[in-house]
Amino acid sequence: MKKITTPLTNEIIRSLKAGDEVAISGVLYTARDAAHKRLCELIEQKKELPIPLEGSVIYFVGPTPAPPGRVIGSAGPTTSARMDKFSPILVAAGLKGMIGKGYRCDAVKDALKKYCAVHFAALGGAGALLSQYIISAEIVAYEDLGTEAIRKLEVKDFPAIVAYDSFGNSVFKKVSE
């Protein structure tokens, strides 16, 4: 297992290959569909973003409320494909990593190669387990979105797999019809 720390650099990203198991420490930002749309609108309008994108990793998650004594509730990944129309814009603006589950479209894979970025897969259905790797969580933008608000998470050894690397490789086999 490779231990990596955010923010991600091109050097770190180039060292990662599809299929590598990683333990991520540092800061992750959470964002799902509605937050992605707002971020992309701000980029298009050339306005300041509520989070730094350069070197950052966005985790596609809408965590449940924190139970007593915990910093966050269940925090499992959501389907990555729902963010496909937004991800190339964010990657072009400096985002270096994403965490979700499932396949990504060709436009996302092309953006990962062009801008030296990576997509990680986290285990779906294991939100309670994954939440144990989250040390702190705070809402930093779009509180009106509830569970889909952007949160700043501090993580320690968060487990993931490199699903799509910056060289165009994937852990998913191509399925022909």
N, C-alpha and C positions, 0 to 999 in steps of 0.2 A: 504494500500500500504506500502510495506517495503522499507525503504530507506537504500541503501547499498553504500559503497564507495570502489573504487579500490585503491590499488591492493586487490584482493580477497584472503581471508585466508580460511583454512579448516573449521574454526569455522563459518564464514559467510556462506560458501557453505552448510554445514550441517544444517544450520537453514532454508534453502530454500527448499520448496516442490513444486512439479509440480503443476502449476496453480496459484502460488503466483504472485501477481502483484508487480513489483519492480520499484523504481526510482533510477537509477544509477548515481552517481557523481564520478568525478575523471578522469582518463585517459583511453581511449579506443584506440586501434590501428586498422586501417582499413587494410584489405587484402582480395583479391579474388584469383581466381585460379592460375594465373601466379606467384603471390607473395608467395602463399602457396607452390607451387612447388619449388621455389628458397629457401625458408626457410628450407624445408625438405631436400633438397640436401645439404645445409650447415650442418644440423644436422648429416646426414649420413657421411659427410666428417669430422665430429668433428671440424668444424670451428666456429668462433665467429659469432653470429647472430647480425643483425643490430638493433634489438629491444630486450628488456628483456622479456622473456616468463614467468618467475616465478611470479605467481599471476596475470598475465595480462589477459585482455579480448580482443579478436579480433572481430571486427564488420565486417561482410561480406557485404561490400558496396563499390561502385565506385561512389563517389559523382560527381555531375555536377559542373562546374565552379561557383565560388561565384559571385553573382550579386553585383552591387555597394552597399556599405554600409553593406554587410554581410560577415561573415567569411568563409562561405561555401554555395554551392548551395544545391539542393535537395539531400537528403542523406537517401534513403530508402534501406532496406535490400534486398540482393539477395538470390537466392535459396541455402539453406544450403547443400543439397545433393551433389552439385558440389564440395564441399570441403571434402566429406566423406573419400576419400582415403588418405588425408593429415592429417585430424584432430587427429586420434589416435597417430600419430608420435609427433605432437605438444603438445598434452595433456601429453604424457609420458615425454616430455622435460620440463614440468612445466606450460604450459598454463592452466589457471583455468576457463576460460569462453569464450563463443562464442555467437554471436548474429546474427541471420539470420531469414529466414522464411522457413517453411515446415519441412518435416520429416528428420530424421537421420537414418543411417543404424545401424545394430546390433554392428558392430565393434566400432562405435563411442559411442553408449550407454554403451558398456562394458568398454571402456576406461574411461568414466565419472565415473563409479562406482569404477573401480580399482584405479584411481588416484585422486579421490575426486574433480571432476570438474562439471560444469553445462553448459547447453545450454539454452539460452534465445531466445524467439521469439519477433520480433518487427513487427509492423503492416505494411505489404506490401501495396504499393500504397499510402503511407502517407509520402513520402520522404521530401516534403516541410515542413510539420508539424514537423517531427522529427529533421530537421536541426535547428529548433529554440531552441533546447536543447543543441546545440553545441556552446561552448563559444569561442574556438579557434581551429585552424587546421593548421598543418604544415607537409609538406612532409619530411619524415625522412629516406626513403630508396626506391630504385628502381624507381627513377623519370622517367626513360625511359619507364615505363609502363603507363604513362599518368594518366588517371582517376583511374587506378588500382594500382598506386604507394602506398606504405605504408605511411599512415598519422598517426600522433599522434593527437588525438582529446581530448580536455578537454570538459567534459560534466557536466551538472548540471541537476539532476532529470530526466535523460533520461528514458522514459517509456518502459518497456518490461514485458514479462510474462515468468516465469520459464516453459519452454517447456519440458525439460528433467532434472530431478534432479540427485543428486549423489547416490540415492538409487535405481535407475532403473525405476522410475516412469515417466510417460509421460502424457501430456495433450491430446495426440492424441489417439483415440480409435483404437484398432487393427482391421483391416478389413480382413475378410477371403474371399477367392475366392469361 
